[in-house]
Amino acid sequence: MKQVTSSAIGIGLLQTLPVFVRANLLQTASALPRSTPELQGISSAGISKFLSAIKASGQEFHSLMILRHGHVVAEAWWAPYSSEHRQQLYSLSKSFTGTAIGLAVAEGHLSVEDPVIKFFPELLPEPVSDNLAALKVKHLLSMSVGHAKDSILNLEASPQGVLWEKTFLSLPVVFTPGSQFMYNSGASYMLSSIVKRVTGQTAHDYLKPRLYQPLEIKGATWTENFEGINMGASHLRMRTEDIAKFGQLYLQKGNWNGKQIIPESWVTAASSKQIDNGKNDSSWGYGYGYQFWLNPPGGFRADGAFGQFSMVFPALDAVVAITSESVSTKITMQIVWDILLPEMKAAPLPPNTNDHIFLAKELTSLKYDSPMVATSSAMAKKINGKIFLLDKNEFNATSVSFRFKDDDCLFILKEEGKPDIIITNGIHHWVRKGNLKPTPHSLFSLRRIDFDSIVAASATWQSENTLLLTWRFIETVHGDSITFIFDEDKLTIKFLFSVARLQNKPDDRASITGKMVV
C-alpha cells in the first residue's frame, strides 16, 4: 500500500478542495491512504446517493469508511461521534478471535482438527458424550457446535467462581458437531480461552505484536471475564479506521506492506463457506466461514449487533466499514448491496470537482442534533444548586442535583460507595469534554457498557417543569434519555434507552422518585 501524494491526485484538483479535505488526502504513514472517489472508480455523486439512502433508511449510522483499491475515498462520523474515539464492536469482535486462532495455528500451537476437550482435561463432565468428544476447534470456528441454543447466557450465568469453560463443556451437545449451523457466542468465548491456554496470553495480548502493531492499531481494548479471558464473542473496541484496516488486510489475503501478517491459507479458509446456514434468502443465509459471514453479493464480512461491519468485497477490491445503532441491520446492509456497490466501476472516472466538493462538505456536515424545545424555564432558578434525595432504587443512586450556568446544565449524581459523577450538558448543544461514564453500573445504566466511555450530553426544557438530558455514550453503540419531572419539592426520573427509543418501545427501568432537601 502506498501513500497518496498531491501529484497522484492532481495538483489542480487538490487546490480546489477545502482545507480539511486536503489535510485528509495527505495523511501520515500510520493512516490508510486517501484518494478522490473518481480516481478509484466511484463517482462522488454515487456516494452522495448512498448517503441519501442512509438518511432515508431511518438507520442511525455513527461512522462510515469506504475503501477502494486500498484508498479511503469517503469517510464520515455523524457528530457528536468522531474519528479519534474507539467504537464498541459487539460480534465484529469474533472475527478478531478467529484471527488469533489462525495465527496460533500457523505457529503450531494447535490445529483446527484438535478436539476441544484436549484443551480442558480438568474441566470435563463425567461421562464425556460421543458428541462432545467429537467437537473440534473447527466446529467452534464455524458455529456448528451442536448445541440446541446459544450458550453465552449459560456461561454468563455460571455460579460465582465456576469457570465458564466448565459450564460450556457441561451443556448437552444435542447434534453431531459440524452437522448444522447455530450461532453460538459461547463458541467464540471458548476460542478465546483456547488461545490463552496454548499461548499463555490473552487473545488481545497475543494479537498486539502480530496484528495490531503491523496495522498500527493503537489504543484498542478488550474486556476480560473474571478468569482473565477476553470475551471473544464481543467487547472489543477500536477506531473505525482500525476496523477498515482489518478488512483491508483480509482483502489483501493477509499481506500488509509486503509482509504476510496472516497466512493466505487462513484468510482463504476463514472467508470461505465452511457450513450452510440458510437458503440464500437473507444476508445471513449465504454461508458462514471461520467467524466471518458471507455476503449475498459476494465476499465476506465481520458483523456485529446494531450494525458494526467490516465488509470485504474482493471482486470489487473494496472494503466498507460501518458503525451504527441500526434497528434493522438488514436494511443497513441492503443499501450497501443495492446502492453503493453498483457505483463501483472497473476503471477510474473523469474528475468532477463540483460533485467532489459537494460530497466533501456533505461528509463533514453529518450530525445528530441535540433535542431542542426550550432553552430556559423558571424552574431552573428554583432547583439550581438544590439536592434531591432519591428513594431506594436498583442503581443505588442516592441523590441528584443541577447547576445552571450560561448555556450549560451541570448534573451531579451521587451513588453509594462511588465517587460523584458530574456531567456537563450543553443546553441545545453537545458537550463532550470532561464527561465520562466511568463504570458498568452508573448513570442509571445496567446495560453492557462495561468500560469508561466519553459522554456527549445535552439538555432541553420540554416544559416549564420537565428537563430532558440526552446522553450519547460515544465509544459505545448506545445512549440514554433521562427525563426529570419537577413538582414543587418532588422529583420523578424517567428513562428511555436508545434501543427502546429507536424501536418505539417503553424502557424497562422503573421510574425513580425523590425529594428536595430544604
N, C-alpha and C positions, 0 to 999 in steps of 0.2 A: 504494500500500500504506500502510495506516495503523497506527499503534502501538496495541496493545490497552491499554486502561486498566482500572482496577478497576471503573469504572462499566459498562464494556462486558461484563465478566464477571458482575457482580452482587456487590455487597458481601457479601451473606450467604454465598454460595458461597466467595468468596475467603477469608473469615475461617476457614472450616472446613479449609482446605488447610494442609499442612505448610509451614513457613517456606521451605524450599528451593523448593517449588512456587510460592509467591507471588513469590519472587525471580525465577524464570524467567518468570512472567507479566508482570513489569514490567521488561522488558529496555531497554537503551539503544537509541538510534536506529539504531546500526550493525547490530543484530541483526534477524533476522526477528521479526515479532510473534508472541506466544504466545496460545493460547486453550485452553479446555477442549474435549475432543473433541465433546461433546454440542452445544455451540454451533455447531459446524461440520458437524453431521450424521453423526457417528460415535459409537457408544456406547463408553464406557470398557471395558465388558465385552467388546466386539468386539475391541478392541486387545489386551486380556489374552488372548483366544482366539488371536490371531495370535502373541503371544509364546510361548504354549504350543506352537503348531505349529512355531515356530522351534526350541524346545528338543527337541521330538520328532523333528525332521528330522535331527539329528546334524550340521547345518552350523554352522560356527563363525563367528558374527557378531561383529564388533568394534564397529560403531556402526549406529544407525538413527535416521532423522528422517522423520516423516510430516507433510506439509503438506496442508491442505485450505482452499480459499478464501483462500489466501495466508497462512495462520496455521499455525504449528507446533503440532500437537495432541499429539504424542508424540515424545520424543527419549530416546535411551539410548546409553550406552557401557558395554560389558562390561569391568569392571575387570580388568587394570590399564590398559586403554585409556581415554582421557578426551578431553573436548571441545576442549581447547586445542591438541592436537597435530595436526600435518599428517598426512595419510594418503597413502600411495603408491597411485596410481590405475591403473597399468597402462594398458590400452587405453581407459579412460574419457578419457584424455588426447586421443585422436583427435578427440573432439567439440570440444575447445577449439582444436585445429589447424584443423578445418573452419570454426570461427567466425572465426578470424583471416583465413582466405581470404575468407569472406563480407564481412568489414569492408574488406578490401583491394579487393574487387570494388566495393563501394559507394563507395570513394574514388577509383575509376577507375584503380587500379594494374594491373588485369588483368581478363580475362573468363574465365568457365568454358569458353568455346569456344576459348580460346587453345591452340595446340599446345604440348605440353610442351617440345619441342625448341627452341622460341623462346627459352626462358629459359637454355639451357645451350649456346650455339653452339660454345664451345671444347671441349666435352666429348663431342661426338657421335662415334659409331663411323663407320667407313667401310666399306661404304656404309650409309646410313640406310635401313632397310627400310620398305616401304609401311606396315606396321602401326605401326612406331614413329613414322613421320611423321603417322599418323592419331590418335595418342594425344593426348587433350586433358585439360585440367585437370579437367573434369567426370568423366572416367574414373578419375582418381586419387581423386576425392571419393567416387565410388560403388563403388569396389573392382571395377572392370571393366577393368583394365589390359590383360589378355590374356596375362599370364604363366601358365606351367604350374603354378607354386607360389609361395608367399610368398617375396618377395625379401629379407626382412630379414636372414636368416642370411648371404646373399651379401654384403650391404652391410657387416655387422659383420666379415666375414672378408676385407674388402678389404686388399690388401697395404699395408704401412705407407706412409703418405704419399699413397695413392691416394684421391681424393675419392670419397665414397660415391655421389654423383650420377653419376660416370663409370661406376662399377660397375653401377648401376641401368640406365643407358642402353645398356650393352653386353649386357644379358640379352635373350635371344630373346623377342619379342612373338609368341607362338605363335598366338593367336586374335585376331580382329578386335576392337579396343578397343570396349567397350560391348556386346559380344555376350553375355558371360556373367560372372557374379559369381565372384570368387575372393578371399577375404580376404587382404589384402596390406599388411602393416605397412610395407613399404618404400615403398608409395604415400603413406602418411601422412608419412613422413620427407621425401619429395620435396615435398609440400605445404608443410612447414615450411621447406624450403630455398627454395622459390619466394617465400614471404613475405619472407624476408631479401633475396632478390635484387631484389624490386620495391619494398621499403620501406626497405631499408638497416638494418633492425632485426631481431633475432631475433623469433620469434613471441611469446615471453614478454614481451619489452620492448614490442613493438607492442601487446599486449593490455593492458598496465598502465593507460594513461590511458583506453582505450576500453572495457574490460570490468572489470578488477579494481577500479579506483578508484570507478567509479559503484556497483558492488556492494559496496564496502568489503571486498574480499578482500585480506587482509594476510598477508604472510609466505610466500606461495606461492613454490615453487622449481621449476625445470625443468632437467634435466640437458642439457648440450650435448656433442656429439661433438668430436673433435679439430679440426674445422673451425670450431667455434663455432656450430653449428646445433643448435637444440633437437631432441630425438629425434623429436618429432612424434607418433609412434605410442604412446609411453609415457613414463614417468619424470617426469610432472608430480605435484606434491604440494601438497595444501591441506587445510584442515579440512573436516570433514563438513558443517558448516553452509554452507560455501562451495559444496560440491557441490550442496546443496539450493537455494541461491540461483541457481545456474546453471540448474537445471531450472525454477525458478520464472520466471526471465527468459524462457526459451523458451515456457513455458506462457502468459506474458503477451504473446506474439508480439513479443518483443524490447523491450518497453516497461518502464521502471523508474522509479518515482516521477514519472511524467508525461513522461519523456524517452525518445525512441526510441534505444535503445542499439545494437540490431541491426535492420537493415531488416526489416520484416514479410515482405517478399517472400523474403528469405533464409531466415527461420525456416520459412516455408511450404515452400520447396524442400528445405531440409535435412531436414525432418521428414516429407517425403512419399516414397512409394516411387519411387525412381529406377531400380531394377532388381530383377527377381525373383531370389530366392536360395533357393527351395525350394517346397514344395507345401503350405504352411500346416500342416506336420506336426511342427514343433518351434518353440521360442521363437526360433530363429534362421532360421526359414523363412518369415517373413511379409513379407519385403522389406527393402531397405536404402536409406537416403537418402543424404545427404552427411555421412558419418562418424557417422551415427546408425542404430540398428537400429529396426525397427518391432515393436511389442508385439502378441502374439496377441489380447489383449482390447481393443486399440485404443491409440492414442498411440504413443510412441516412447521411446527410452532411449539414454543414454550408458552403455557397458558395458565393464567391464574384467575381466581374468582373476581368478579366485578369488572373484568376486562383489563388484566395485566398481560401483555403479549410481547413476545419477541418472535415475529413471523418471518420465516425464511422461504424465499421463492427462487430456487436455483435456476429454473428455466428462464427467469426474468433478470437474474443476477441482482436481486433486490432483497432488502430487509425492511420490515416495518415494526417499530417499537411503539407501544401504546401503554399508558397507564390511565386508569379511569375508575369511576364508580358507576358502571353501567347497570341499569336494571335488567337489560336484555343484552347479554354478550353475543347472542345470536345476531341481533341487529348490528352491533358494533362490527362483527366480523363480516357480515353480509355487505356492508357498504365498502369495506376494503375489497372484497371479491368483485363486487359489481361496479363500483365507481372508480376506485383508484387503479387497480391492476390493468384495466383496459387502456389507461393513459400511458402505459409504459411501452415505448416504441423501440424498435431494433436499432435505430441509428440516431445520432444527435439531431436536434431540431434547430432551425434558424433562431438566433437570438430575438427575444421580444422584450425590449426594455420596459415598455409601458406595463405589460402584464406582470413582469417580474417585480417591478417596483410596487405595483398594487398588491401582489402576493406578499412581499416582504412586510409591507405595512399591516396587512391583514394578520399575518402570523404573529406580529408583536402587539396587536391590539386585542387579542383574545383574552377574555376575563369573565369572572363571575362577580357581579356587583354585590355588594353587601345589601341586605334588606334595608329598605328606606321607606319610612312612613312619616314620622315627625322627629325633629332634632331635639325638641325640648318638651318639658312638662312641668307644671307647678309642683308635682310630686318629687321631682329631683331635689328641690331645696329642702323638702320635709325629711327625706331619707338620707341626705348627704352626710356621711360620716357616722350614721347610726348603725348599731349592731343588731342583727336579728338572730336570736337563739332559735335553733331548729329542733323540732320534735324528733324522737328516735327514728332513724331511717337506716336502710340497708347499706348506705355508704359510710356510716359512722361520721357523717358531717355534723359539726356542732354549731357553726354559725356562719353567716354571710354578712358582708357589708359592702357599701357602694360609696365611691367618692367621685364627684363630677368636677372636672376642671377643663376649661376651654372646650375642645371638641372631642374629649375622651371621657370614658367612664371606667374608673378603676374598680375592679371586682376582687374582693378578698374572701377566700374560702378557708375556714379552719376545719381540720379533721382530727379525730382522736389519734394522738401519738405521731402526728406527722407535721412537718413544717407548713407554715401558711403557704397557700398558693395565691399568687397575685396575677391577674390577667388584665392587661390594658386593652379595652375595647374602643376602637375608633367609632365615633358617632357618625354613621353613614360612610365609613371608610374602614379598610382593613388595617390592623396593626399587628405586626409580627414580632418586632424587636422586643426581647425580654420575656416573651410569652412562652411558657413551656408546660406541657402535660408530663409531669415527672415520673409517674408510676402507673402500673396497670390499673389500679383501682383508685382513681382520683378524678376530680372534675365531674363527679356524678356518673362515671362510666365504669361498667363492669365488662366492657367489650374486650375483644382480643387485641388490645393495643398495649403491648407489654414492654414498651420502651419509651424513653424520653422522646417527645415529639414537639416540634415547634407548633404553636397555635396561632393561626390567623384569626383575629377576633374583631367583631363589630357589634354595634349597639344601635337600637332604634326604639322610639316610643310608639307602640301600637295604639295606645290610647292614653288618656291622662293618668291612668293608674296601672298600665301594663308595659313593662320593659322587656324587650326581646334581645337576648345576647346570642349571637351566632358564632360558633367556633368551628373552624376547619383545622383538623389535625393534619397539616400539610405534608408530613412524612408518612402518613398512613393513607388508606383508601377513604377513610370516613370522616364524619364531622357530627356536630350536635347543635341543636337549637334549644335554648333554655328560656322559658317564659316566666317572668316574675310578676305576680299579680298582688298589688298592694291594696289593703282595705283597712284604713285607719292605721292601727299598730300591728295588724296581722299581715302575714305573707304566705302566699301559696306558690310553690315552684312546680312547673310542669315541664315535661321533656318531650323532645322529638328527635330521635336518632336519624341520621341522614338516610339510612336504608329504608326506614319506615316512611320518611318524607317522600322519597323517590317512588316508593310503592303505594303511596296513598293509604298507608295503614297507621293505626294508632301505635304509640310507643308502648312497650311492655313494662315500663317502670312506673311504680306508684308515685303520685304527687307527694311532695314534702311540704309540710306546714311549719310555720314559725311565728315568733312574736318579737316586736321591737323591744329592746332594753331601754327603759325610760331613765 
